[in-house]
Amino acid sequence: MPRAKQLSAWVEDRPGVLGQVARALGERRVSIRAFMASSLDGKGFVRLVVDDPAAARKVLKAHGWSVTVDEVVEVTTADKPGALGAVADRLGARGINIQYAYVGQAGATRKVNFYLAVADVKAALAALR
């Protein structure tokens, strides 16, 4: 079960900003594997898993966006009903709370990756082995 680096960027909450983020990364040949975007208290917030976190961080910071890097659990599973439930149940049985989650492409046919933010990545990895 791998770990993944997740970048979180605070951006302006206005039309076109997500496009700016994606275009800036694309211009540097950084591929987005998964993302979620939302707004909170008048600010935009984007979480990203990319193929080159170091390059992505530089690109985002160069555009003036505040960026943090965190470790999340990457779970690749079949793209079928109940898959997320099975993963969440295993973590819950060990007392591991999922703070938030999102899904991205696993690069394989009929496979998806779940990205799970948990307080104890090591314990979550052990629970999912």
ZIWO-V92097 format. One record per residue. PHI is phi in radians with two decimals (999 if undefined). NEAR is the number of other ideal C-beta (glycine too) atoms within 10 Angstrom. Layout:
# ZIWO-V92097
{{PHI NEAR} {PHI NEAR}}
This chain:
# ZIWO-V92097
{{999 13} {-1.47 10} {-1.74 13} {-2.33 20} {-1.57 17} {-1.95 22} {-1.77 23} {-2.08 17} {-2.24 22} {-1.56 15} {-2.29 21} {-1.20 14} {-1.70 14} {-2.70 10} {-1.00 7} {1.66 9} {-1.21 18} {-1.04 14} {-1.08 9} {-1.08 14} {-1.06 23} {-1.12 16} {-1.14 10} {-1.06 16} {-1.18 23} {-1.07 12} {-1.11 9} {-1.71 12} {1.09 9} {-1.64 23} {-1.65 11} {-1.48 17} {-1.58 17} {-2.81 21} {-2.76 19} {-2.47 17} {-2.37 16} {-2.73 10} {-2.17 13} {-2.61 9} {0.92 6} {1.39 7} {-2.08 12} {-1.56 18} {-2.45 16} {-2.21 21} {-1.88 20} {-2.37 27} {-2.04 21} {-2.26 22} {-1.36 13} {-2.43 15} {-1.03 16} {-1.12 12} {-1.15 14} {-1.09 25} {-1.06 20} {-1.08 14} {-1.08 22} {-1.13 24} {-1.15 12} {-1.10 10} {-1.55 15} {1.51 8} {-1.53 21} {-1.26 12} {-2.26 18} {-2.16 11} {-2.13 12} {-2.26 12} {-1.72 13} {-2.23 24} {-1.60 26} {-1.85 21} {-2.02 26} {-1.67 13} {-2.54 17} {-1.12 13} {-1.48 13} {-2.59 11} {-1.01 7} {1.59 10} {-1.10 16} {-1.12 17} {-1.03 9} {-1.12 12} {-1.15 20} {-1.10 16} {-1.09 10} {-1.09 15} {-1.20 19} {-1.05 12} {-1.10 9} {-1.71 12} {1.34 9} {-1.70 20} {-1.56 11} {-1.54 17} {-1.32 9} {-2.88 11} {-2.66 17} {-2.65 18} {-2.10 16} {-2.60 18} {-1.23 13} {-1.61 19} {1.48 11} {-2.10 11} {-1.08 6} {1.10 8} {-2.18 14} {-2.36 19} {-1.95 21} {-1.73 21} {-1.95 22} {-2.06 23} {-1.57 19} {-2.33 20} {-1.18 10} {-2.19 14} {-1.06 18} {-1.05 11} {-1.15 15} {-1.14 24} {-1.07 16} {-1.13 12} {-1.18 19} {-1.69 16} {-1.26 6}}
